[in-house]
Amino acid sequence: MTTVSAPGGAVSPPAAASAAPAVSGEVLAAVALLSLGFLPALLVLPHDRVVADATLPLLGWLPLGIAGVVMLDRSPRSPLGRTAVVAGAATPLAMLLAALPSSEPATSVGPGWLVPLLAVAVAALPASGRAARRWRTWVVLWSVVALAGATVAWQLGSVTTFGVVSSLGLLAVAGTVAGAALVRQPRPAVEPLVDVALVVGVLLAGLVAGGLMWSFAEHERIFGAEVVGTLAAAVTIMMSTPAAVAVRRRFLARRYGTGLLSGTDLATLTGGLGGDGDPRALLGTAAGLVAAASATEAVEIVLDDLDERPGWATFPLVVGDERVGVMAVRLQEPEGLEARQEHVVRQLAPTVALAARAVELAVEAQLARADVIREREIERARILADLHDDLGPALAGMGMRVEAERATRPSAELGALAADLAACRADLRRIVSALTPEPLVGADLAGALEALAASFRTTGGPRVDLEVHDAHDVEGDRAIVVYRFVAEVVTNALRHGGASYVRVRVGRVDGCLRAEVEDDGTGGPVVPGVGLTSLTTRAREIGGRLDLDHPVGGGLLVRLVVPGPHP
């Protein structure tokens, strides 16, 4: 997702800046040229005060030449650095040579001393890349401002004013050239302009308030009008400064994001960990929150290592000494994120790392739960085999012997024993069905429940009604848990509750799968036995719950609620 992302997340800087030994000769030649241009100027600098003030910019060229040498040392093939050195050395020497025929050349040259600044500005024009474009803007801007300010000072001010303004202009250009060599990621030009505008606005507000109060105090003949005006100006500046700071903070937040995740954002991340869906879906939610908080175009969070992608910068997510994942941020510029934006993303990385770790633990817990359920199914299958192969034939054999004895010697006791054995065989069939719901194999939940309900219906026996709606896509662990729930609760209602009517309802309500079994039995306090305890455990395994209620008309209502998305 960037060209190539450095391990720390920022885009790798150009390698040209590290070739200092190859340009040491060029740097030494630039220093020699700079010395040659300034030593004669210092020796013959006029001693007349007026002329000295006018020739003050001669010394102002020295910082510009030094800044050019620094740029040559950091960027060997920089035309801006070469131009700054040549302008800083050649201009004083040229002015000195021009002064030989006359005793006061500086007073006649005027702003012409600053014309070589345009060469520095032109050298900055052919710039490529975000940083180079920004430094070009500032070099050109300060060169134009310096030349315009010197021209105005020469025309309207004194010679001393001209000398001071010209020197300040040269220092501004020199500082910009040095900054271009030392700072890799300059701020966008609009940000310093906003800072200047806010400072000017605060000072202007204080000036206006102070002037109005001064005028009012003089009009009303209040003692110490100037003190009142000054105090009003100071109070206005102090009260306006927090507002200006707030405006600046809001401006930066809109450009680079707040760098903070709110309590609601954290609740959104942690609240989804307890759901029944895939916890990894929360990584997309976290990525969206980070993109909004950092004002970036797109963010991607993965738990595994991420291959390098053009147009993206990567940030490792580390908890303690353990790397839990990678956060990738789409770049809007090939040179990488803005310095402030990168700071914001790095500030969010520890929180995102904790969220990624929580998701990883949730995934591990989900896999462990699936392993437990699978092992339990294997155990239930073994129990089924034992019941089917051992207890089933034993009960069938006992039933056959009882029936044979009844054929020869009929008696009421043998009839009761035969009925008990038949009931035991029916109970065994229901237990086996609950352990391993074979009706679910190759069929949907609704069909399996219908077959289960039919097994409870007997001639003259209790009535069992079934309602199933909007459950066609229920399968896997949910279907097994719902099937066993219905089997267990209906069996309890008929065997222990003495119910004559049982109503079973299965369907979706408010995005959850809900199964209810209501009977008209004895009701009363329910002491959870092995069956209900097992059902409660199974429900918790899939993120559900089991509720018991006593309707007004009597009986018992048992409800299973399993969270899950709508189909």
N, C-alpha and C positions, 0 to 999 in steps of 0.2 A: 503494500500500500504506500511508500516514498521511494525515492531512488533507493539508496541503501541506508538502513537504519543502524545507527551505532548501538552498542550494547546498552548504553544508558538511556536510550530513547531518543536522543537528538540525532539529527542528520549529520553525517560525518563531514567535517569542514574540509575545504580544499587542501591538498597536500603541498601547494606551492609556498605556503607560509613558513615551511620548515627548512628552506634551503639557504640559510644565512651564510654558511661558509663560501658558497659559490659567488656571492655578491660582495664579499668583504672589500675587494679592490674597488668596486664601484662606489661603495660607501665612503672609503677613504678619499677617493677622488672628489666626491661631493663635499666632504669636509674641507679639503684643500681649496676648492673653488670658493666655498663660503668664506673661509678666512681671507683669501685674496681679495674678495669683494669688500670686506668690512674693515680690514686694518687700515687701508689708506683713508677711508671715510672717517674713522675715529681720529686719525692724526690731524686732519685738516678741517675738522668740524668747526665752523665759525664761532668766535667767542662773543659776537654781538648778540644781545638777548633776543631781539626781534628775529634776526636771521636764524638763531639757534632754535627758536620755537617753530619756525617754518621748516627747518631741516630735521625736526624731531622724527618724522616717519622714516628717516634713514635707519635709525635704530630699530624701528618697528619691523623692518624686513628681516632682521635676524631671527626672531621666533618662527617666521614662515619658512626660512631656510632650514632651521633645525627640525621643524615638523616634517619637511620633505625628506630629510636624511632618515628620520625614524620610519617614514613610510617606505623608503628604499630598502631599509634593513628588514622590514616585515614583509613587504611585497616587492620582490626584486624587479618585476617587469611592470611596475606601475608607472604609466605616463604622468599621473598626477604628482607622484613623488619627484620625478625628474624635473617636471616643470616648476614645482615649488622651489627646488634647490637652485635652479638656474635663475628664476625670478628673484629669489632672495639674495643671490650673490651678484647678479649682473646689474640690477637696478641701482644700488648705491654706487657701484663702480662707474656706471654710465653717468649718473648725476655728478660724480666727482670730476670726471673728464669734461663734462659740459660746463663745470664751474671754472675751469682754468682761464678762459678769456675774460671772465667777469668776476667781480668780487662778491656779488650777491645774486647768485643764480636761483636760489631756492625761492626767493620772493617773486620770481617771474614764472617759474614752472607751475606752481600751484598743484591742482589735483592731477596733473599729468604724471605725478610720481606713482599714482595708483593704477594707471592704465595697464601695467603688466599683470595686475590681478586678473584681468580678463583672460590672460593666457592660462592661469591656474584653473579658472572656471571652464574654459574650453577643454582643457585636459581631462576634466571630470565628466564631460558629456558622454563619451562613448563607454557607458557602463552597462553591464549585464548582470542580472541577478537582483534580488530584492534589496540586499544590503548595499550593493553598489549604487543602485538607483536612489536610495535614500541619502547616501552620502553625497552623491552628485547634486541632489536637490539642495542640500544645505550649503555645499561649497559655492554653487552658483548664486544662491540667495544671499549669502554673506558677502560675496564679492560685489554684487550689485548694490547691496546696502552700503558697504564701505565706500564705494566710488560715489554713490549719490550723496551720502552724508558729508564726505569731504568736499564735494562740489558746493553743496549748500553752505557749509561752514566757510569756505573760501569766499563765496559771494556775499554772504550776509554777516559773518562773524569776524572776529579778529584773527590775527596770524596765530596767536596762541591757541585759540579755539580750533583752528584748522589743524594745527599740529597734533592736538590731543585727539580730535575726532578721527583723523587719519590713522594715528597709532592704534586706537581702539579697534578700528575696522580691520587693520592688519592682524591684530591679535585674535580677533574673532575668526578670520579665515585660517590663521595658523592653528588655532585650537580645533577647528573642524577637520583640517588635514591630519592632525595628530590623532584625533578621535577615529578617523577612518582607518588608521593603521593599528590602533589598539583595541577597538571595540568591533567584534564580529557581527553582532546583531543590534543595530541601532533601532531606536524607537521610531514608529511611524511619525512622519512630520506633523500630522494633525495633533498628536498628543502634546508636544511642547507648545504648540500654538494655543491649544485649549488651556494649558497651565498659564501661559502668558495672559490670555484673555481673562481668566479668572482673577489673576493678581491685579491686572489693570482695572477690572471691574470693582474689586474690593477697594483699591486705592481711590478710584474715581468716586465711589459711593461715599467714602470718608471725606474726600475733598468737597463734594457737593454739600454734604451734611454740615461740615465745618464752616463752609462759606455762608450757608444760609443762616446758621446760628450766629455767626459773627455779624452778619448784616443785621439780623434781628436785634442783637444785643446793642449794636451801635444806634439803631433806630430808636430803641426804647431807652437809650442812655444808661445801660446796665454797666456797672463798674467791671473792668477787666474783660472787655468784649473779646479781645484776642484769646484770653484764657478760656472763655466759654466756647469759642469756636474750635480751639485746639482740642479741648476735652470732648466736644461733640464728634469731631473727626475721629479721635482715638476710640471712643465707644462704638461708633459705627463700624470702624474697621474690625474691632474685636467681635462684634455681633455678626458681621458679614462673613468672617473667616470660616466658622463652622458650616455655614450654608454653602460656601464655595467648595469646601472639602467634601461635603455630601454630594454636590453636583459632580465633582470630579470622580468620586467613588462610583456613582451611578453610571457615569459615562464609561468608565473602565469595565464595570460589571457587564454592561451591554456588549462590549467588544470582546471580553475575555471570560465572561461568566463570573459567578460569585465564588467559585471554588469551594462551596459548602453544600453538604447534603442535609436537608431539613429533617426534623423528627418524623414528618409524614413520609419522606423518602425512605428512611431507615425502617419504618413500620411496614412499608410496602415490600421491602426486601425480605425482612425477617418473617412477616406474616405468611408469605407463600411457602415457607419451608415445611410447615405442618400439613400442607394439602396432600391430596392423593395423586396429583399430576407429577410430571417430570420436573425435579428441582432445577435441572439445567436450564429450564425456560426462564428462571430468574436472572440468569446471566444476561439475557437480552434486555430485561427490565433495568438491571444495573447499568448496562451500557448506555441505554437511553437517558438515564439520570445523569451519568457522567458527561454525556454529550451536551445536555442542557446546562449543567453546572460549569462547564468549561467553554461553552460557546464554540464547540468544534463541530465539524460537518457530520462525522460518523465515528462511532466507537465500537470495537468488537472485543469481547472478553472470552478467552478460551482457557480450559483447565490444562490442556496439554501445551507442548511447545508449538510455536507458530513459525512457519517458514517465512523468510523475508519476502515481502511483497512491495513492488514499486508503488510509491505514492502513500505509504503508511509509515508511521514511526511506532516502535514497540517499547513498552515499559514493563519490566518484570514485576510480578506480584509476589511478594515475599512476606511470609508470616514467621517471625523468629529467624531461624536459619534455613527454613524450608521454602522452596519455590513452589507455589501452588498454581501458577498460571501466568498468562501474558495478557496485557491490555494493549490493543493496537488502536491508533488514532489516525484517521484519514487526514492527510496534509492538504492544505489549500495552496501552498507554495512549495516548489521543489526543494527550497532551502530549509524547510522544516517549520516547526511551530514558532510563533512569536515567543520571545523570551518570557514575557509575563504569562502567556498561555501555557507554555511548558511548565512554568512554576506551578500554575493552578492544577495541571494534570498530575504532576508529581505530588502535590498536596493531597489529592484525592486518592492516590494509589494505595496507601495503607488501609483506608476504609474499604476500598474495592477488594483488596487482598483478603480482608476478613470475611467479606461477603462470599468471595470465591471459595474460601476454605469452608465456610458453613454449607455452601452448596455441595462441595465435595464430600463432606461428612454425611449430608442428607442422602446423596447418591449411594454412598457406602452402606448407610443404614437400610435404604430401600433394597439393595441387593442382598444384604444379610437377612432381611425379612423374607425375601423371596426364597432364600436358601432354607430357612426354617420351615416355611410352608411346604416346600418340596420334600424335605425330610419327613415332615409330618404325614404327607400324603403317602410316602413310601411305607411308613409305619402302619398307617391305616390299611393300606393294601395288604400288608402282612397279617394284620388282625382279621381282615376279611377272609383271607385264605384259610386261616386257622378255624374261624367260625364255620365257613362253608364246608371244609374238608373233614372237620372233627365233630363239632357240636351238632351241625345240621344232620349228618347221617345218624348220629347217636339218637337224636330226638325222633327222627323218622323210624328208626328201628324199634324204639320204645313204643311208639304209636302203633306200629304193626303188631307187636306182641300183645298190647292191650286189646286191640281190636280182635285178635285171634282168641284171646281169653274170653272176651265178651260173647263171641259166637258160640262158645261151648257152655259158658256159665254166665249168663247175663245178670248184671247187678247194677244198682245205682252208683256204687262207689267206682266201678270200672267206667261207667258212663261219664261221671264227673272227671275222672282222671284223663279219659280220652279228650274231653273238652279242654281241660287245662293244657294238655300236650299240644292240641291244635292252636290254642292261644299263644303258647310259647313259640311254636313255629312261626305264627304270624308276627309276633314281636321280633323274632330273630330276623325275619325278612325285612321288617321296617328298620331295625338297627343296622343291618348290612346296607340297606339303601341309603341310610344317613351317613354311614362311614364312607362309602364310595358310591356317589350318585350316578349309577350307570345310565339313568334316563338322560343325563346331560351329554352323554357321548353321542355325537352326531345329531343332536337336537338342540333347540334354543331353550331358554329358561322357561318361557311360557308353556311349551309342550311338556317339559319335565315336571313342572308344578301341577299341570292338569293330570298327568299320570299319577303323581303323588296323592293329590286330593281324591282321585278315584279309588286309590287303595284303601282309604279310610271309610269309604261309603259302603255300608252293608244294608241288606234288606231289613227294614224296621229299626235300623240303628241311627246314630246321630247324623244330623245334616251338616255337610261341609260345603260351603260355597267359596268360589274362587273368582277374583277379579284381577286381571293383569292388563296394564296399559303402559305404553311408551317404554317398554323394556326389551325391545327386540335386539338391541346392541349390547346387552349385558352378557359378559362372558368371563371366562377365567376364574380367578379367585373370588370375584364378587358373586358370580353366579353360584359357585359352590357354597359360599357362606349363606346366601339367601335361601338356597334350597335346604340346607341343613337347619337353618333357623325355622323355616316353616315346618319341616318334619318334626323337630324337637318340640316346638311349642304346641302344635296340634296334638301330638302324642300326649303331652302333659295335660292338655285341656280335657282330652277324652279319658285318660287313665286316672288322673289325680283330681281334676276339677269337676268331674261328673257332668260335663257339658252335654247338652242336647243339640246345640247349634254352634257352629264355628264359622266365622267369616274371615277369609284371607284376602288381603288387598296388597298388591305389589305394583309400584309405578314410580314416576318421578314427580317430586314436589319441590319447587324452589331450587332447581338445579341439583338436588340430591336424590339418590335412589332410596326409596322408603318401602319397607315391608311391614305390614301390620297383621296381627292375629288377634281377633276379638272373640270371646266366648261368653256364654250365659251361665257359666258354672258357678261354683260356690265362691270363687274369689277369695277375699281375705288376705291376711299377710302371706307373703311368699318368701319362703326360705330357700335361697339359691342352692341348688344341688350341683351335682357334677355336670348335668346337661346345661343349665343356665350359665354356670361358671365357664364352661368350655365355649359356649356361644359368645359370652362377653369377651373372652380372650381372642376368639377369631375375629370379632368385630373390630377390636382395637388393632389387630394386625393389619387390617386394610384401611385404617383411619376412621372407622365408624364407631357407633355407640349403641347401647341397648337401653331402652326405657321401659318401665312398667307403670301402668296406670289402672285405676279402679273406676270404671264408669258408674254414673249415678244409678242406673238400673241394676247393678250387680255384675258379677262376672269379672273378667280380667282382660286388659288390653296390653299386649306386648308389642313394642315397636323397635325395628332395626332401621337406623339411618346411616347411610354410607355416602360420604361426599363424593362428588364427581361432576364433570362437565356435562352440559347438555349435549345430546347427540347432534 
